[in-house]
C-alpha cells in the first residue's frame, strides 16, 4: 500500500510540473536545432568561399594575372601539379622560360659582378637586391630579347596560376570543403566582395547563425536559461506554429532576396555616380587618368574589343612614335639614351638627364611642344575611352568597378560629400539594416520553431 502511494505521488508531481517536464524533454529539441545551425554555418561558409573564389578566378582570367600570395605556394609541389596533365605542361613551360631568363642574366658582365659580391649580412644582401633590380629594369628598357623573355615568363606564370586556382576550386567542391581563400586571395579583393550585396548577405547570414549557435548552446547547457526561454516562447507562440512558421520562412526568404537586389542596384548607382563625377573632373582639368592601374587594360587584346578603343589606341601609338622619332634626332637626348643602354650611367642619372632634355626642348623648340601636346591629347582620349569601356563592362555584368584604384584623397572625399551620394548612403544603410533584421528573423524562426511545436504537443498531451 505504501509503495502504491509513493508511485501515485510521483505521478502527480510529473503531471503537475509541465515546465520541469518540458525542461528535460526539450533538450533533444534544442540539440537538434543546434546541430542544424552548425550544419548551416558550415554550408554558408562553403557557399561564400565558392562564390568569392569564382569571382576572383573570373577576374584573374580577365586580367591574365594572378597576384602571388603565400597560400598559393603550397600548390607548387609536384604532388599537386601531377594531379593534372595541364598543370604538368604549364609548369614545364614556365620552368623552361625561367631557365632561359636566368641564363641570359648570368651572361651579362654587370650581373656576373653581382654574383661575386659576398652576402654576409642583411646590409650586403639589400645592396645585392637593389643592384639586381636596377640591372633588371635597365635590361627591360634596353634589351628587346630580355624583355620578350620576361613578358613570356609573366604570361606563362599567369596561365599556370589560373589553372592552379581552377584545380583548387574543383578539388574543394569535390571534397565538399571550404576553399582556403584567405591565404590565396588578396585582402583587397576580399574586402571588395564583402562590400557587394552578395558579400554583405553572406557575411550577415554567417554572423547571424553564429549568434543563434551561441544562444542555443546557452539554453542547452544552462537549465535556468532554458526554463526562461520556454516560458518566453509560450507567450510568443502562434496559434498554428507549424503552418505559420513555414509561411513566415518563405516570406522572409523572398524578402531577403528582394532587399539584396535593391541593395545591389543602389551600390551600382553609387559606383556610377562616382565614376561620372571623376570623368567630369578629368574633362575639366585634363589631368592624366591612371587607367593602366587596372591590369586588364595592360593586355594587348583590351583595345581590340571595340572599334572606338582600337582607333584611339592606334592614334596614341602613332603620336608616341612621332615623339620618339623626334627625340631620336636630338643629339643630347640620344647621347644620354646610348649611355644608358651601354650601362655608362645609372637609371637615376638617366631619368634626371632625360627630364633636363625635356625641359630644354620645351623652352627652345615649338615643334617638340606641338608633337608632345598631340601625344598627351591622344593618350588622354585613349585612357578616357578605356575607363568608360571598363566601367560599362563591369556594370553590364552587375559588378562594381573598384574606383579607389584611381580616385583618391581629397577628390574621393569631395565626391563622397555630394548630396546624391549622401542620399544613396542613407538608402544603403537602411537596406542593410532591413537585411540584417530579416535574416535574424528567418534563422530565429528556423531554429526555434521546434520548441513551439514541442510546447504545443505537450499542451495537447497535458
Order of alpha helices (4+ residues) and beta strands (2+ residues): alpha-alpha-alpha-alpha-alpha-alpha-alpha-alpha-alpha-alpha-alpha-alpha-alpha-alpha-alpha-alpha-alpha-alpha
